[in-house]
Amino acid sequence: MLNSESINVHTDIFEGPMDLLLYLIRKDNLDIYDIPISQITKEYLEYLEVMSKFNLDVAGEFLVMASTLMQIKAKMLLPSPQEEAGEEGPDPRTDLIEKITQYRKFKQASQYLENRFEHYKDIFYRHSPVFGEKEKTINIEIFDLIGAVKKALSRTKDDSELVNAEEFPIEVKMEKIISALKNKTWLLVDDIFEGETKKSGVIACFLALLELMKLRRIIAGQDKPFSEIRLYLRPKEEEVLPEV
């Protein structure tokens, strides 16, 4: 039986702290050069709290970024020596903004190359290829998925933090998701949390969802950024067997 200690989910779509910051900036339509540090810190910590409830590989870099945000917030609340002298002091956000903008450039370049590879990997040219307008591929955003869990957790009443393996076995939640999809073309990710009144139940459903994605039994997709996440059953021949 799978439980909260034995299941450790690692997915290719899980990203780092810079990705979370960029996600929050895009989601709230914020000016990357004038980040409202109190707002972004609050939302970042809320997402981090949700992520910490799961056996995801949340690296220490997420905590380092949380510490950095809180330090910047504290510096912006306290007057600098220059400000006390009537001069405009340095912006504590400058280094962070520079890192985010540089990361965004590399991220965009990486995504462009990945999209080109996926589009042309099975195409062979007799002569030199002529490329047309850039194709756009919309991938699932892991933080939208975590946002759905955050919303489901807000509807629960108990304060339990961990998955009770006996009360909420992961296998049962996996079967719940598969059964719900069998007679439907697709299912909204919000629907898998329907009927869950305890935090442990929501967490178990999310771990079950990640495990099904890891086993390639279901596909998750979005039509555009920040849109609803839909779940689809993957054809049997494309599934992978669990490791023994």
TAUR-V220308 format. One record per residue. N is the residue number from 1. SS is DSSP state (A for helix, B for strand, O for the rest). NEAR is the number of other C-alpha atoms within 10 Angstrom. Layout:
N:SS:NEAR  N:SS:NEAR
This chain:
1:O:9  2:O:15  3:O:17  4:O:19  5:O:12  6:O:10  7:O:16  8:O:15  9:B:16  10:O:14  11:O:13  12:O:7  13:O:11  14:O:14  15:O:14  16:O:13  17:A:19  18:A:19  19:A:18  20:A:19  21:A:18  22:A:16  23:A:19  24:A:20  25:A:16  26:A:14  27:A:12  28:O:10  29:O:9  30:O:14  31:O:10  32:O:15  33:O:13  34:O:10  35:O:14  36:O:14  37:A:17  38:A:16  39:A:12  40:A:18  41:A:20  42:A:14  43:A:15  44:A:20  45:A:18  46:A:13  47:A:17  48:A:18  49:A:12  50:A:17  51:A:18  52:O:12  53:O:15  54:O:21  55:O:18  56:B:16  57:O:14  58:O:17  59:O:10  60:A:10  61:A:12  62:A:17  63:A:14  64:A:12  65:A:19  66:A:17  67:A:14  68:A:15  69:A:22  70:A:17  71:A:13  72:A:18  73:A:19  74:A:14  75:A:14  76:A:16  77:A:10  78:O:9  79:O:13  80:O:16  81:A:11  82:A:11  83:A:12  84:A:10  85:O:10  86:O:9  87:O:10  88:O:12  89:O:13  90:O:11  91:O:11  92:O:16  93:O:19  94:A:12  95:A:9  96:A:17  97:A:15  98:A:13  99:A:11  100:A:16  101:A:15  102:A:11  103:A:15  104:A:15  105:A:11  106:A:11  107:A:14  108:A:11  109:A:12  110:A:12  111:A:15  112:A:15  113:A:12  114:A:12  115:A:17  116:A:16  117:A:12  118:A:10  119:A:14  120:A:10  121:O:9  122:O:7  123:O:8  124:O:9  125:O:7  126:O:5  127:O:6  128:O:7  129:O:9  130:O:6  131:O:8  132:O:6  133:O:5  134:O:10  135:O:9  136:O:11  137:O:15  138:O:11  139:O:14  140:O:21  141:O:23  142:A:17  143:A:19  144:A:19  145:A:17  146:A:16  147:A:16  148:A:18  149:A:22  150:A:18  151:A:13  152:A:21  153:A:22  154:A:10  155:O:13  156:O:16  157:O:10  158:O:11  159:O:10  160:O:13  161:O:14  162:O:16  163:O:25  164:O:17  165:O:17  166:O:10  167:O:10  168:O:19  169:O:19  170:A:27  171:A:18  172:A:14  173:A:21  174:A:21  175:A:13  176:A:14  177:A:22  178:A:19  179:A:11  180:A:13  181:A:18  182:A:12  183:O:9  184:O:11  185:O:10  186:O:17  187:B:19  188:B:15  189:A:20  190:A:16  191:A:14  192:A:23  193:A:22  194:O:11  195:O:9  196:O:17  197:O:16  198:O:19  199:A:23  200:A:24  201:A:24  202:A:25  203:A:28  204:A:29  205:A:27  206:A:23  207:A:25  208:A:25  209:A:24  210:A:19  211:A:22  212:A:21  213:A:19  214:A:18  215:O:15  216:O:18  217:O:21  218:B:23  219:B:17  220:B:20  221:B:17  222:O:16  223:O:13  224:O:13  225:O:15  226:O:15  227:O:12  228:O:17  229:O:21  230:B:18  231:B:25  232:B:18  233:B:21  234:O:15  235:O:11  236:A:10  237:A:7  238:A:11  239:O:16  240:O:11  241:O:9  242:O:9  243:O:5  244:O:3
